[in-house]
């Protein structure tokens, strides 16, 4: 199978509940009506990239259930190729998401079928970028990165949720993508972000929320500011950034140029509710 961007990661149904505040320990808080939306870090990344015109395929696992059917339909509608999406004997993953009036969210993920995504033969013919994220078994992620690196494909990992990677995997990464919290978990509190490259990747991008992103390469650090927006829902914003970064890198631009595109896409996404439904198209970006 020939595809320029190959995404490996999770596919979840997002059950989103608006609430005035998050419940504390042992507390019950009433929320608004539940909205069911397609999500999952892998699926979100693939949809974000496809909306920008990239040729994208997703390797993921879903259950043979209504949520799996919803995800498959959403992926195809966005232009994502689904030949590699596997049906397994576990329920489709679910993310339980609480969104407060400031647009911030808290998420509890039940991985379900995502936990059954195992290594398998992959055809990297024509692939330019492999982008992986967690919420799936770490051995599967490390296998995919090693295979892609051996095939000469540019490798990118969104290390979310943060996990301990082998030195071999870190050294095989062209781009390590983390947010500030994940960077602190890797390096320790108070350690400069520039130390990320000492872990092994050839470059790194740190997302900084409303402040934009920081691009780290062997030539130094570059701050990429984000346009000011009024956030409505930050769910999936990091995945929007990841998908846009991968789509841009597949066109051959520099990491800094790709990051500038990615902050624009992520900024637009937080002005709308949901993850995948909030991602802009290439035509919409051109009009801004």
C-alpha positions, 0 to 999 in steps of 0.5 A: 500500500502506497501512502505518504503519511502512515499513522499508528495509534489509538481510535476511540469514541469520545464521550464528552460531558460539559460541566461547570467544574471537575468533581473532586474525590468522592464528589458527584457533579451534574453535567450537561448532555453527553455528546459522542464523537470520534476520537483517539490520538491516532485517529485524530492525528490521521484526520487532521492530516487528511483534512489538510490534503495529505495522503494518510493511512491509519494502523489502529484497532477497533471493536466490532461494535457501533463505536467502531463503525462510527470511527470507520465512517468518520475516518473515511469521510475525512479521506483517511485510508482504513485498510490497516484498521483492524477489528479485534475481539475487544470493545472499541476504546472509549475516552470519557471527557469533561470540559469546563467553561474555560475550554479545558478538559480532563480525560479518562481513557478505557483503551479496549481494542487499542490494547490489542494492537500488535506488531505486524507486517507493514509496507512502507513503499512511498511513505515519507512520514511515520507518526506514532502516539501512545494509548496503544502498547509501547512494544508496538510503537517501538516496533513501528518506529524501528521498522520505519527507520530501517526503511528510510522513512522519517519518524515522529513520535507524539509521546502522549501519554508519556512513557519510558522509551528505550534508548534505541527508539529515542535514537531512531526518532527524527522528531520527538513531539511533547508538551511541557508536562511530558518534557518535564516527565522525561527530563525532570522539573527545572531541566532546560528543554534543550536537553531533550536532544541529549536523549537521542532524537535528531530534533524535538518540538515542544507544544506550549499551549496558547504560547505556541511551540518550541522547535529544537534542532542541532542548529538551536531553538526557535519559538513559534508563536500561536495566533491569539484565539478564544478557546472553547474546547481544547480536546484534541488540540495536540492531535491537530498539531501532530497531524498538521506537523506530519502533513507538512513534513511530508511535503518536504518543508523544514521542521520550523515551517511545519511547526508554523502550520501546526500552531495555526491548525491547533489554534483553530481547533480550540475555537470549536467543540470536539476533536475531529469535528474541529479540524480545519481543511486546507481550503479554510487555512488558505482563506485566513 
